[in-house]
Amino acid sequence: MIQFYVGCKHRTDPLEILGVQFIEDLTGLPIEASDESAAMIVQVGGIPLTGVNGPSFWTPCWRCQYGDGPELRSRVADAAAQQIMPHETNPASPASSNLTRSANASTEASDVDFIAIVLVGLERLGFATPQRDEHGRTDETVNPFADPILSEHPWQIYVIDQFLESIDQAARAAGQVVVVKPRWPDDQSWAFALSHDVDHVRKWQPQRPTLRLLEAFRAIRRCGKFGAPLNSLARAYIGPLLTWRDPYRNLDEIGEFEHGLGARSTFLFGIANPGYSQFEISYPTEDLNGVVNFTALRQLGHEIALHGSYQAADEIGRLSIEKAKIEELSCGSVSGVRQHYLRFDWERIFREELRAGFLYDASWGFSRSPGFRGGLGLPLWVSSQDRTNPNHGLVELPMTIMDTSLREHLRLNPEQAAVVAQRILANAAASGGLVVANWHNNAYDREDSRFGEGFVRRLIDEARVRGAWQATLSDLAEWWSYRRTLQISLVDGRIRISNLKSSYETSFDVLGNPDAIIPDSEILLQRHPTRQGRLRFQVRGGRPHATLELA
């Protein structure tokens, strides 16, 4: 229904092709390979086309103007700052089109390169030689998108909504109809997922004195008091002798607590060699048998996933071994992974995850500061770019907020941290986005419970009050994968929707001229409750396909 045409020198550039795929996935627009059945042509760069059959929409190519390096990154950072301005005072500020009529009377024009914005936000462009920190990650201290004001906003969604509004305006002016895939299932407005990286299952490990001393130093620095940290250090030696229950042996308790709140979470366990690095996951694999009941967690509705080890980011093939081992231990399939210390990149680690057969990754996020890394506030299906298998890829579920960012790196107290979390949740809710919270099990430490049950209860309650779809990470990835398989095509003047599943109530938005749709008994028509009053329709009766008749 929409054809993208790259009219500049980047026409065959793999990154530009990837950018079009990202736009298709984030917007839910049906993008065609040719213009034979397209209702509209979107052109990127070059001279606006003339003599096209139907409306067209032109955007500039910022890569041609600014190159692929720091200058392009600065241009996108400026555009992101402009996008968040109306949302600073009103998080629910509606998207507006910035279209103007080009010299070609049939073409609408924008001054925004939506593809470049998405690619730079995801650090696929603009970071040609990124600075690395001690863990091999992109250095956040020199990343303009880690700015605390900017990162509180899912500004990629603001860009996507502006793009959809521009398509809506152009299609309306031409009397055309464009159908858009739903962002969330069952008329949900936004999504929230709670997850737990399990880095430690024992706090009292006197055999690791360096780690214990480091934890005591962090606690003293955090609270400015010596008594409690030194008491905890002493307990590390006395507790095991007296058979006291270790404060980090709390996984079953966390599962029961969150189940009692009506929440379903994702627990990510490591398969690691603790001696590999001082930064490695601290427990050997055999320790998991005595500290967690995988079956009980699953029966409560929680998910088991892999916390990829520190070593896995350095060793080819290790992720596949770790996935197989956690599946064996937990007696169930494992579909997702988050890398320890967020040691993720789009080249080697992404391909290692693909090779291991994961459905999703949840490592994309800032380690030191909360917020939406690169403005990404939605899942994203990322292709392997294997031409022989175009459906090979995985879903990226961006991590938005983490306990260690708030309490260790920013050194916030619980009230200050709650304010930050509430702003992030409010911005996601207002924009129809996604918040993934990562709360390590040691945040539930009985010796220091400031960020434990009380704080998590506030997070869950805040998400619920704001109407979130509360899901596990695999729920999100399965939905997004299904959403991608939905086919929308224009055949003989009718819009056909295929691959529907009865397990989801799926509603579609209509852009352009809603009066062109002829009412049908199979289709439930309604106005969208939040998005610009657009027409929305739902297919009745769980049918595998549906057809819209057009006037």
C-alpha positions, -999 to +999 in steps of 0.1 A: +000+000+000+030+023+006+061+022-016+094+036-005+116+050-032+152+061-024+160+087-050+196+095-041+229+076-041+219+055-011+193+036-031+211+002-027+229+010+006+222-019+030+218+006+059+192+026+040+173-006+032+175-016+069+161+019+078+131+013+056+125-020+073+127-002+107+101+024+096+078-003+083+081-022+116+077+008+140+049+024+121+029-007+111+026+006+076+022-020+048+052-013+025+053-027-010+083-036-030+068-020-062+043+007-070+018-015-088-005-019-058+008+011-038-017+038-027+011+062-021+048+066-028+072+079-002+104+092-017+137+098+002+161+122-013+166+131-050+143+153-071+106+147-064+091+123-089+067+136-115+039+118-133+034+093-105+000+074-103-015+087-071-002+108-042+035+110-032+053+122-001+089+135-003+115+136+025+152+148+023+182+125+027+202+139+056+230+114+048+236+132+015+236+166+033+256+157+064+275+124+058+273+094+081+294+107+110+292+132+139+276+160+118+246+137+111+244+127+147+243+163+158+215+170+133+195+141+146+201+152+182+188+186+174+157+171+157+151+149+188+153+180+211+127+197+189+105+167+190+104+166+228+096+203+234+058+201+232+059+169+253+078+186+282+048+206+291+021+182+279+031+145+276-001+137+257+006+164+230-007+151+197+015+145+167+013+172+140+023+170+103+050+192+090+041+187+053+043+215+028+033+214-009+063+209-031+069+225-065+054+193-079+017+199-071+010+162-065+038+158-039+037+166-002+072+174+013+087+172+047+120+186+061+126+156+082+146+125+072+127+098+092+150+070+082+182+088+093+166+096+127+158+060+133+192+047+122+212+073+142+190+067+173+199+030+171+236+039+166+237+023+132+249+057+118+266+087+133+289+065+156+315+055+130+343+051+157+324+050+190+343+054+222+342+023+244+341+020+282+359-006+302+333-032+294+335-027+256+302-008+255+295+025+237+306+052+262+274+068+275+293+099+287+299+111+251+265+100+237+243+130+231+212+109+234+221+100+270+211+136+280+188+131+310+160+153+296+162+138+262+164+102+274+132+105+295+112+107+263+105+080+237+112+105+210+114+079+183+077+074+189+071+112+185+090+110+151+070+079+140+037+095+150+046+126+130+054+104+100+020+087+103+003+120+106+020+132+075+009+100+056-026+106+070-027+142+057-013+133+023-037+103+019-067+124+031-059+151+005-059+125-022-090+107-010-069+075-004-072+049+023-041+034+041-046+007+068-020+005+097-012-025+118-021-021+155+007-012+179-006-034+208-031-062+210-067-062+223-070-024+222-042-020+248-028+016+248+008+009+260+029-018+276+049-024+308+072-054+315+090-062+347+122-083+345+149-095+369+186-100+360+199-126+386+235-116+390+239-130+425+222-158+445+243-154+476+253-123+494+272-140+522+302-153+503+332-150+525+352-169+499+349-137+477+362-110+500+369-085+473+333-085+462+321-082+498+344-053+505+333-036+472+296-040+482+303-025+517+321+005+501+292+011+477+268+010+506+288+034+527+291+058+497+254+055+490+241+062+525+270+079+542+268+056+572+292+029+583+271+008+607+248-011+584+274-019+557+299-032+583+272-052+600+263-068+566+300-075+560+302-093+594+271-113+585+288-125+554+311-145+576+288-153+605+256-160+586+267-192+568+281-206+601+248-201+618+228-213+588+209-180+585+189-175+553+210-156+528+194-122+518+198-130+480+181-163+483+149-147+475+138-157+440+108-178+450+097-150+474+099-124+446+078-147+423+051-151+450+051-114+459+047-102+423+021-129+416+002-115+445+002-081+429-012-096+397+021-092+379+039-116+356+077-111+353+107-124+334+136-139+355+169-140+337+194-165+350+231-168+341+251-198+331+286-186+340+321-192+352+325-168+381+363-169+379+363-155+343+362-119+354+356-098+385+325-085+366+311-120+359+279-134+373+289-146+407+274-180+410+283-213+394+256-231+374+251-259+400+241-233+426+208-227+408+195-261+417+193-252+454+180-216+452+152-215+427+122-236+418+118-230+380+086-250+378+070-230+406+079-197+389+064-208+356+033-220+373+028-185+387+029-171+352+065-159+352+090-165+324+125-180+325+151-164+302+189-163+299+212-137+314+241-140+289+274-141+308+302-116+307+323-142+290+296-148+263+303-113+249+339-124+243+336-160+232+320-171+199+294-198+203+291-196+241+255-182+240+243-213+223+258-234+250+243-212+278+208-213+262+209-251+260+220-254+296+194-231+311+167-249+291+180-282+305+181-269+341+147-252+340+130-281+320+115-257+295+122-236+265+139-202+267+132-176+241+150-145+253+183-131+265+198-100+281+235-096+282+253-092+315+265-056+319+245-049+287+275-059+267+255-059+234+264-047+199+246-049+165+274-068+149+289-098+167+265-102+198+234-097+177+245-124+153+255-147+182+220-144+195+205-152+161+227-182+158+216-194+193+179-192+181+166-165+205+133-148+197+142-116+215+170-096+231+164-071+259+199-056+262+193-023+244+194+004+271+216+027+291+236+012+320+243+043+339+211+064+334+174+056+331+155+063+300+149+054+264+182+047+247+182+064+213+146+074+220+134+038+213+102+032+232+088+003+212+098-032+203+117-035+171+121-065+148+157-065+135+165-084+103+197-105+100+198-090+064+203-126+051+189-123+015+183-160+014+161-158+045+143-125+048+123-136+078+155-143+099+158-118+127+148-112+163+128-087+184+147-060+203+129-051+236+146-019+248+153-018+286+141+015+300+148+017+337+170-003+360+175-003+398+213+000+397+211+031+375+189+049+401+205+037+433+242+032+424+251+054+394+227+084+401+227+077+439+191+087+442+170+079+473+137+060+468+116+092+466+139+108+440+140+076+420+102+073+421+099+108+405+122+097+377+103+065+372+069+082+372+080+106+344+093+078+323+060+058+328+039+089+321+058+096+288+054+060+276+017+059+285+010+092+268+027+081+236+015+045+234+050+031+241+068+005+261+086+005+295+108-025+304+120-023+340+150-044+351+151-050+388+179-072+400+169-097+427+195-082+451+174-050+451+151-071+473+179-074+498+164-079+533+193-060+548+186-029+525+150-030+513+147+006+501+144-004+465+127-037+472+091-047+476+078-012+484+094+004+453+084-024+430+048-022+442+048+015+433+061+007+398+034-019+392+006+002+406+017+032+386+017+012+354-017-003+362-033+030+370-021+044+337-037+015+319-007-006+308-007-040+293+015-058+319+033-086+301+064-108+302+092-101+277+082-132+257+046-120+256+058-088+240+081-105+216+055-130+205+030-103+199+055-082+179+065-112+158+028-120+151+021-083+142+049-085+117+033-114+099+000-095+093-004-089+056-022-058+043-026-056+005-047-038-021-063-063-045-089-053-072-098-022-053-102-040-020-080-040+011-073-075+022-059-084+056-044-119+061-028-141+088-051-130+116-051-152+147-081-157+170-058-155+200-056-117+196-084-091+192-067-071+165-078-036+156-065-015+127-063+022+122-074+039+090-054+068+076-066+090+049-103+091+039-124+069+062-156+076+043-142+055+014-147+023+035-181+005+029-195-009+062-196-047+064-210-072+089-175-087+094-160-054+104-166-035+136-160+002+129-152+027+157-133+058+165-099+055+180-101+066+216-068+084+217-051+088+183-064+119+166-100+105+164-090+083+135-113+055+123-105+021+137-119-013+128-118-047+143-124-080+125-152-100+140-153-137+149-116-145+149-115-149+111-080-156+095-085-129+069-109-100+061-116-078+032-125-041+032-147-029+004-138+006-008-163+031-024 
